Structures are given as C-alpha cells and as structure tokens.
C-alpha cells in the first residue's frame, strides 16, 4: 500500500473542501477502498474519513412510512431496521445480500451507492422506493433522484467535493421484493438484481416500480414495464408481458459470470417472480 495523507474532518464543509482536491478519496466503511488500496487499484494521495461527522448514521421515519437513511448508516442496520423491513422490504432484502455479516457491520449504504457498481445490492430497492439522494458540498446542497445519480460503471453525477449525506424514501409501497441471481448462497456478486414494488386496490395494480441491477451500464428502472402494469387487473398474462418488457429494457454484457442472453432471459423470469411476491405481500 502506498503512503497517503489521512484526514478526519468534523464537518461536511471541511470534508467537502478536502475531497475537492485531486486524488482524494472518502473513507466511509472502507470495505471497498481499503481492499483497493491494498491491491494498488486505488492509490489516493489523501484519504478523508467521514467517521467523526455527526448526523450521517441514523434511520428516521414519519407517520406515513417515509424513511430517511443517513449515508453513513451501516448496511446491517438497514437490513435489520423494523421500519425498512415494513415499508421498504426490497431494500432490507438487498442489504441482507451484501457480503457477510462482518462486512455488513462495516459497510455503509452511502458507500455501496457511491461506489456506483451496476450490480450493487441496495440500488434496486432504492430505485423502487423512488429514493431521493441528498448531496452536500462546500457551496451548499442539492438532491437528485436515485435513477439520475449514475452515469456509467463506477461513475455518478457527483462533482468534485460533493458528498452523499442521506437517502429519502418518501413513497412506501404496499408490497415489495428483491431477488438476487447468483451462484453461491453468500458473498457473491449479483449476476442480476431485480426489485419490484406495487400498490394494489381491489385486485388492480395502482402503481408499480421495477428496479434492475447488473443488466445495463447503470442501474435502471423498467419504466415501460411499469406503465404496462398500472391500472390493470392482476393476471398471469399481465405479469408475463411485464417480464418481457423489463427484459427488453436491458442492455447486458457477457462476462465470466454469465452471458448477455442469460441475463435477459432471467430478467424476464425474475421480474415476474418479484412482481408476484410483491403482490402477495401487498
């Protein structure tokens, strides 16, 4: 590991100023950065720890089921939160799929998202929660929808000095579900991640959201499939059509884990499955 300068700011303004410098990296849980530094794939000249900044590691909820999750909240806390499990089940399920319990006790949800992996396990659940991402900088702050945060593998809209501070989940669904397609039972990167969330009224789908991971350069919402479902009575034929529309929205690659063709077919299958399970929960 190459030598580096280490900073522990106590305010977001100070952290933002340091982070705006060239070749600086943020340290949240460290489960990605430290490994990269040891392997020399990450060689920052300075590392800025966020551990001493107060107010970034809480989960709060309102009476309508809206939830705010601080970016420094441990993934394990997201997984075990009663409110997240109740109102945003798909997110809790995605959090439970990250690494081992030891990793989840270190990793933060902000780090999992800021790393911008198309296969991140929490991202599909945040997509179907319509999450808003709050961002701070030395000049103030802004908010972007989660589906507009990513620009490519490992890339986001974040500007130099900008830091993710929290995720606001304002629209809980009646039922949601996340499925991770993988080989091993634990500690495996997703071949495909699919989350669905629905609201139901007398057998009719009033709202539907479908989030897809690891099947495009960025995580995506299957909006055409969502529109196909809204206002329709639940039938097996409708779910089949939604699965086909979700698969059509993807642009996967072939790699060592599986082929693009397999990913497309499994998006079809898993979309139908997550929708049915979300409907059952609703």
N, C-alpha and C positions, 0 to 999 in steps of 0.2 A: 504494500500500500504506500502510495506517495504521500509526502508530508503536505499538510494543509493548515490553514488558519481556522480556528474554531471560535464561534461567537454564540452567546446566549442572551439575546435581547429580551427585555421585559415588556416591550410594547410592540404593537403591529407596525407603527410608524418607523421604529428603529429597524425592525426586521425587514420591512419593505425597502428601506434605504440600502441596507446591506445586500439584499437579494438582487437589487437592480444592477449591482456590479457584475462585470463579466466573469464567467467561470465560477459563479457561486451556486450552491445547492442548498435546498432546505432539508432539514432533518426533522421528520415527524416521529414515526415509529422506527424507521431505519431498516425495515425488512427488505426493501429493495435497494436503497442507497448503499448500505454497508456491504451487502453482497457484491454490488457492482464495483465498489471501491477496492475490495479485496481481490476481485478478478481483473482489476485495472480497466474495466469497461467504462467506469466513471472515474474521472480524475479532476475533481473540483479543486480550485485554489483556495476556496473558503467554504466552510460548512456552517450554516446558521440553524441552530436548534430552536424549535418553537415551544419547547417544554415549559419554559418559565413565563410564557404569556398567558395571563388569566382569561377565563371565559370562553375557551375554544373547545371544551371537552364535555359538554353537557347535552342531554336529551330532554327537551321540554315539549309538552303537548297542550292543546287547547280543548275546549269542551266539544268541538266539532270533529275531533280526531286529527286535526292538523298537527304536524310534528316538525320541530326544528332540531337538527342534529349538528352539533359543533364538529368542525373538520378534524379536530384532534381526538375525537371520541374513538375509543378502541373498538375494533371490529367485533370483538367478543361482547362488548356492551350492547352494540347494535343487535347482534344475534339474540341476546337474552332479554332485551327490553320488552316488558309486557305491552307497552303501547305500540312499539314497532310490530311485534308479533300479531297484535289485534287488528291494527289499522292498515299495516303495510307488510303483510305476511311474506310477499315475494322478496322484499328487501331482507327480512330476517333470514329467509332461506338462503339467499345469495351470500349473506355474511357467513353463514354456517359452513359454506363450501370452501372458504379460503384457508388453505394450508392446514396446519394442525392447531390445536387449542393454544399451544405455546406461541405460535405465530400470531394467532388472532388476539392474544393478550398484549401483543406489542404493536401490531399493525393498526393504522388509523384509517378511517373511512376517507378522510381527505387525501391521504397518500395513495390509497387504492385508486381513487378517481384522477388525481393529478398526474399519476404515472401514465395515464391515457392509453392503457392497453385495451385493444378492441375486445379482449376476452376477459376483462375484469368481472369478477363475480357479483359485485354490488351494483354495477351500472344498469343492468336490465331492470332491476327492482326500482331504481331511482327514475328510470325512464317512464315506467308505467305509473309512478307516483306523481308525474308531472313536476318533478323537483326543480326548484329554483336554486341556483348556485350563487351565493353571496361572495363577493371578491373585494378585498381591501388593498389599498396602495397608499403611498405617502401623500397622494393628491386627493384621497377620498375613497369612494367605493362605488361599486356597481353590481348589478345582478344579471345573470344570463340563464335562460332555460337550459337544463341539462343536455337536451338534444342539440343545442347550439354550441356546446363547450368544446367539442372535439373537432379537429381539422384533419387529422391523419393519425397513423400509428405513432404513439408517443408524442403527439402534438396537440396543443389546445390553443384557444384564443387568448390565453393569458399573456399579458405584456410584461416586459421586464419590471420586476418589483411587485407585481401583483400576486396576492396570496389568497387562496380559498379559505374562507372563515367558517362557513356553515352551509347546510343544505336545508331548504324549507320545503316541506311536503304538504301542500295545502289541501289536496283533494283525495281523501281516502276512498277507496272503492269498497263495494260490499264484499268482494272476494278477490283474492289474487294468489298467484302461484308461480314458482320458479323451478325450472328443470335445467340441470347442467348435464350435458352429454360428455361422458368421459370414459376412460378405460378402468383406471384404478378407483377404489372406493374413496380414498382420501388423497389429499395433496397432489392433485392432478390439474393441469391447466385445461380449461374448457375447450373441447372441440367446437361446441355450440352452447350458447346460453339463451334460453327463451323464458320470458316472463309475460304473463297475461294478467290483466285486471279488468273486472267487469262490474257494472251495476245492473240489477235486474228488477223489473216491475211486472208482476203477473205473467211471468214466462217470456217477457220481451226484454231484449238487451237494450238498455237506455244509453249506456256508454261502454266503450271497450278501448283498451290500450294494450298494445303488444310491443315489447322491447326485445331486441335481438342483439346478441353479442357474438363476436368471433366469426361473423359471416360477411363482413364488409370492412373497408379500411377504418371505419369508426363504428361505434355502437349506433344503432338506428331504431327508429320507430317504424313499424309496418303500417303506415297510415292508410293505405288503400284497403288493407285487410280490416282495419278498424272501422272505416267508413262502411264497408260491406256489412258489418255486423250490427251497426247502430240502427235501432228501430225495428229490428227483425225478431220474429219468434224463433226460439231456440230449436234447431233441428240438427240431426247428424249431417244432413246435406249442407247446411249453412256452415258448420264447422269445417267441413271438408273444403268448401270454397275459400274460407278464411285461411286455412293452411296453405292452399295453393297460392293465394295472393301474397301471403307472407314470404313464401319461398321465392316468388317472382321478384320481390323487393331486394333480395340479397345479391351480393357480388363477391362470393367467397373465393379463396385461393386454394390450391392444392399444396400441401406441405407434408412433412414427415408424419404428421399425426393422422391425416385423412385427406381424401380428395375433395375437390370442389363439388363434384356431383353428389358425393355422400352428404356433404354439408347441406346442400339444397334440399335433398330428399328428407333429411332429418329435421330441417326447419319445418317442413310441411307436417311431418308426424308429430313433432313436439309442440307445435303451435296448437294443433287440435287437442293434444293431451292437456296442455296447460290451461287452455280455454275451458275444457270440460271440468277440470279440477277447480278452477276459479269459480265457475258457475255453481258447482256443488257447494262450495264454501259460501257463496252469496245466498 
